[in-house]
Amino acid sequence: MRRLLDSLDTPTIFAVLSLGGLGILAIASSTLKQPGRDDLWKMQLIWILIAGIAAAVVILIDYHVWAGIGMVLHGVVVALLVVVLFYGREIGGNKSWLVFGPLRLQPSELAKWTTCLVVAAYLAHRHKETLRLREILELGVLVGVPMGLIVLQPDYGTALIFVPIFLAAIWMGGLRWKVITGVLVIGLGLAPVVWTQLEPYQQDRILTVFDQERDPSGVGYQVRQSKIAIGSGGLTGKGLFGGTQSQLNYLPAQHTDFILAVIAEELGFVGGAGVLGLFYFIMYRGFAAARTAQDRLGTYLCLLVVSWIAGQVAINVGMVLGLLPTIGVPLPLLSYGGSALVAVLCGIGLVVNVRTRRFVN
């Protein structure tokens, strides 16, 4: 235990706690004048404590043990995703939550963590330099089953996060670039088919990215208000609890999907850049942990977690800036939500776990 504490990755933990603390402040500010929601920051604080305990357990138990039971954990989460389709509660148009009294659980968030576990374990047991077709299909099943169940909820935003995990997996597995390019070309060729399967409001959100004045009081309202909030923040912002877009409730989903717009309005460009800088630092530490890992399993775990979190951050920032459609993807560690917070901290816990044990023989 003493050796474990001495080699603990404290810089990463400090960066995570900094983002979590800033998220609590932003949630408190954005819900200050919303009756019934003005105490959400207290619930977020409780979730941070719960997620911290879960992450500590992940760090204390050797990552080889987690990989060994990964398939069992993945199976449990997949089973919960099936249960959600029949007994889940619908919130915001998505049937994504299981409700147990005052507790709400979102299995789709936990699926990201277990997917990283099973995919890393699968890749670590391979001995070939390049992926065969059968192995690509098997990886597709590991990633695609939870992703498909999440699409059925339907929660396309959360399902999209599994794409960078899968791309990172086949890249690390040794898939040649020409094959990856071919897959992307096929994907683009299927885009018209996918387009016809989207709901009209989802098509409108995509079209709004290319023409943001198309429906300024409807589909484009969120992005328009987000840009106003970011622009009005200037260099140093209006100060904590001083934002007008969030305080006057002009900005929808300000404590969840658009929490970055709240931070940019109240802390300005400096605050927004600071948030992105902390995320960059966490990603950098993840790559460093992958480089110094004692085995391939540790390397794969770190890179898959980094691809998950980096992909989610990129999509959320793209939404807030109007560069991507609004698809309901929260910003890790800052947006309100218990299940997402537990999943992300457990993911970072795996990275800390690998780095902590880099010198173990």
N, C-alpha and C positions, 0 to 999 in steps of 0.2 A: 504494500500500500504506500509506503514511504517513497519508494522508487517511482511509483505511478504518479504521485503528487508532484515530485520533483521534475518530472518530464512532461507535465501537463501543458497543453498549448494555451497558455494564458492570453496571449495577444488576440487569438481568434475569439476566445470567450469574452474578452473585454469588448471587442467590436460588436459581437452579437448582443451583449447586454446594453450597449450604447444605442443600437437600433431599437431594441425592445423598449427601452426607457423613453426614447423620442416618440415611439409609436403611442405609448400611453398618453403623453402630453398632447399629441396631435388628436387622438380620439377624444380626450377630455375637452379640448378646444372646439372640435367640430360638432360635438353633441351638447355643448353647454346650454343652448337655448332650445333644446328639443325635449319637451316633457316626456318622461318615460324612458329616455335614452341618456339622460345626463349623468347616469351612474355606470355607463358601460365601461368606462376606464377602470373602475374598480374590478369588474368582472375580468377585464383583460389582464389586470395585475395578478389576479388569482390564477388565470390560465398560464401566465408566465411562470409562476411558482410551480404549477403542476408540470408544465413542459420542462422546466429546469430539472425537476426530480426525474422525469422520464429520460432526459438526456444524460443525467448522471449515471443512471442504471445502464444505459447504452455504452457509456464510456468505461464503466467499471468491468463489464463482461467482455472478454476478448472477442474481437470481431470475427475470429474463426468460428466461435460458438454461434454467433448470430447468423453467419452464413450457413452453418450446419442445420439450423432450424428455420431457415428462411422460407423454404417451400411450404412448411406447415403454416407459418405466419401468413404467407401469401394466400394460401388456400382459405384460411379463416377470413381474410379481408375480402376475397372474391365472393365467398359465401354471404358476407354482409352486404356486398353490392347487389347480389341477387335478392336478398331480403328487402333491400331498399326499394326495388322496383315494385314490390307488392304491398309493403307496409310503411314505406317512407312517407315523411311529411313534405308536402310541396311548399316551397318558399321561393318567391320571385320567379315562378314559372318552372323551377327545377325540383324534381322529387329526389333530393340528395341527402336528406337527414333522417336518422333514426332518433326518436325521442324517447327518453327514459325519465319520466318525471321532469325535473328542472334541467336535466342534462340532455344536450343535443350532440350527436356524433355524426360526423361526415366521413364515412368510410373511404370515399374517393380521395381524400387527402392522405390517409394512411396508406393507400395503394401505391402512391408514389414512392414511399419509403421501402415497402416490401418488394416492389418491382426492382429497385436498385439492388437490393440484397440478392434476389434470385438470379438476376442477370449477371451480376458480378461473380457469383458462385459458378454459374454455368460457364462463363468465359474462362475462369481460373482453372477449370478441369480440362480444358482443351489443350491439345499438344500440336495442332497444326498451325501454320503461319497464316493461312487464308481460310475464310469461311466457305463451306460448301452450301449448296442450295438447301439441303436438309437442315443444316444448322441455322441458316437464315430464317427458315420457316419455324423452327423451334423457338428461336428468339422472338419471332413475330407473335407466337402464341403466348409466351410469357408476358409480353408487353401488350399485345392486342386484346387479350381476354378482359382485363380490367378496363382498358380503354374503351372497348366496345360496350361494356355494361354501363360505363359512365355516359357514353353517347346516348344510350337509351333513356337516360333520366329526364330530359336531355340536358347535359351540361357540357357544351362544346368547348368552353373555355378551359375547364379542368382537363378534359380529354386531350386538348392540344399540347399540354405540358409533357405528355408521354412521347411526343414526337422527338424532341431533342434527346431524350433518354435512349430511344431506339437508334437514332442516328449515331450517337456516341458509342453505343454498343457494337454496331456493325463496323464502325470505323476502327475501334480498338480490336475487334475480332480479325482484322486484316482484310476487310473487303476492299477490292481495288476501286480506285476513283472512277474508272470508266463504268463500273457496275453501278456505283452510287449515282453517277450522272444519269445513267440509263433509267434508274428507278425514279429519279426526280422528273425526268422527261415524261415517263409514263404517268406519274402523278399529275403533272400539268395537263396531260392529255385527257385525264379523267375529270379535270376541274369542271367542265360543263355539266357532267353527270351529277357531280356533287352539288353544283349550283341549283339544279332543278329539285334537289331534295331539301333545300333550305326553306325555312318559313319566310314569308314575305318581310317580316320585321328584321330577320337576319340578313336578307338580301339588301334591305335599305341601309343597314349599318355598314355593310361593305361598300356600297355605292357612296355613302357619305364621306368615306375616307378620301375619295377622289373629287368629290364636290361637296365641301363642308357647308356651303350656303344652300344646299339643296332643300333641307327641312330644318331651319334653325330653331323652330319652336317645338319640333317633334323629335325625330331620331337623332338629329344633330345637336340637340340642346345640351346634353351632358358634356360633349367635347368642347362646345362653344364656351360654356361656363368654366370648364377646366382651364382653357386658354386664357380667359379673362383673369382667373385667379392667379395663374402663373405670371402673366404679364404685369399685373398690378403689384406683385411682390417686389419687383425691381431687384436691386442688388442685395439689400439686407432685410427686406420684408417689412411688414407692418407690426411685427412683434407678436409673441405668443398671445393667443386669445384676442387678437386684434384684427383678424381677417374678416372681411365683409361678405365674401361669397359663401363661406362656410357658416359664419355666425347668423346670417340672414337666410340661410337655407336655400340659396340660389343653386348651389352645387349639389347634385344628387349623389348618393352613395359616398358622401365625403369621408365617412369613417371606415370604409371598406376599400372599394376599387380605386377611389380617387384620393386616397390619403396623401399621396405625393403632391397633389395640387394644393392641399391645405398647408403642407409644410413649405412649399415654394411661395405661397402667398404670405405666410406669417414670418418665415425666416429668409425669404428671398432666394436669389441665385446661390448665395453662400450656403444656405441650409440645404437646398436641393442637391448642390454639388457635393456637399458633405455626406449626404445619404448615399449617393452613388459611389463616392470614394470609399465609404465603409464596405459597401457591397463588393467593390473591386478588391479591397484588401482581403475579404473573406474568400473570394475566388482565388486570389493569389496564394493564400495559405493552403487552400485545397489542392492547388497544383503542386505546391511545395511538399505537401504531405504525400501526394501520389509519387513524386520523384524519389522521395527518401523511404518509401514503404519497404518493408522487409520481403514482400512477395507480391506476386501478380494480383492476388485477391485484394490486397490493400490498395494497390494502384487502381484497379478497376472500381472499387467502391468509391474512392475519392473522386475520380473523374466522372462517374455517373451522378453522384450527388451534386457536383459542380455544374454539370450540364443541366440538371433539373432546376436548380436554383437560378442559374444564369438565364436559362430560357424563360422562367417565370418572371424574373425581373425585367427582361427585355420586352416581353409581351405587355406587361403592366405599364412600363414607361411609354411604349408605343401607343397604348390606349390613351393615356393621359395627355400626350402631345398631339393626338389626332392622326398619328401615322398608321395606326392599326384599328380595326373595328372594335367597338366596345363589346367585349364578350365575357365580362365578369371574371376576370383573373385578379386576385388580390396581390398586394405587394408583400412579399415574405417579411415576417418579423414586425411589420408596422401596421398592416391592416387588421381590423378587428376580426377575431375568429379563433376559437379554441382549438378545433381539430387541426387547422392549418398550422397553428403555432406549434403544437405538439409534434406534428410530422416534420416540420422544417428543423426544429431543434434536435430531434432524434437523428435527422439526416446529417446535420453538422456534428452531432455527437459521434457518428461513425467516422467522420473525417478526423476529429480530435482523437478518437480511439486508435486509428491507424498511425497517426503521427506520434502519439504517446508511446506506442510499442515499436517504433522504428528501430530501436537498438536491441530488441529482444532477439536472442539467437534461436 
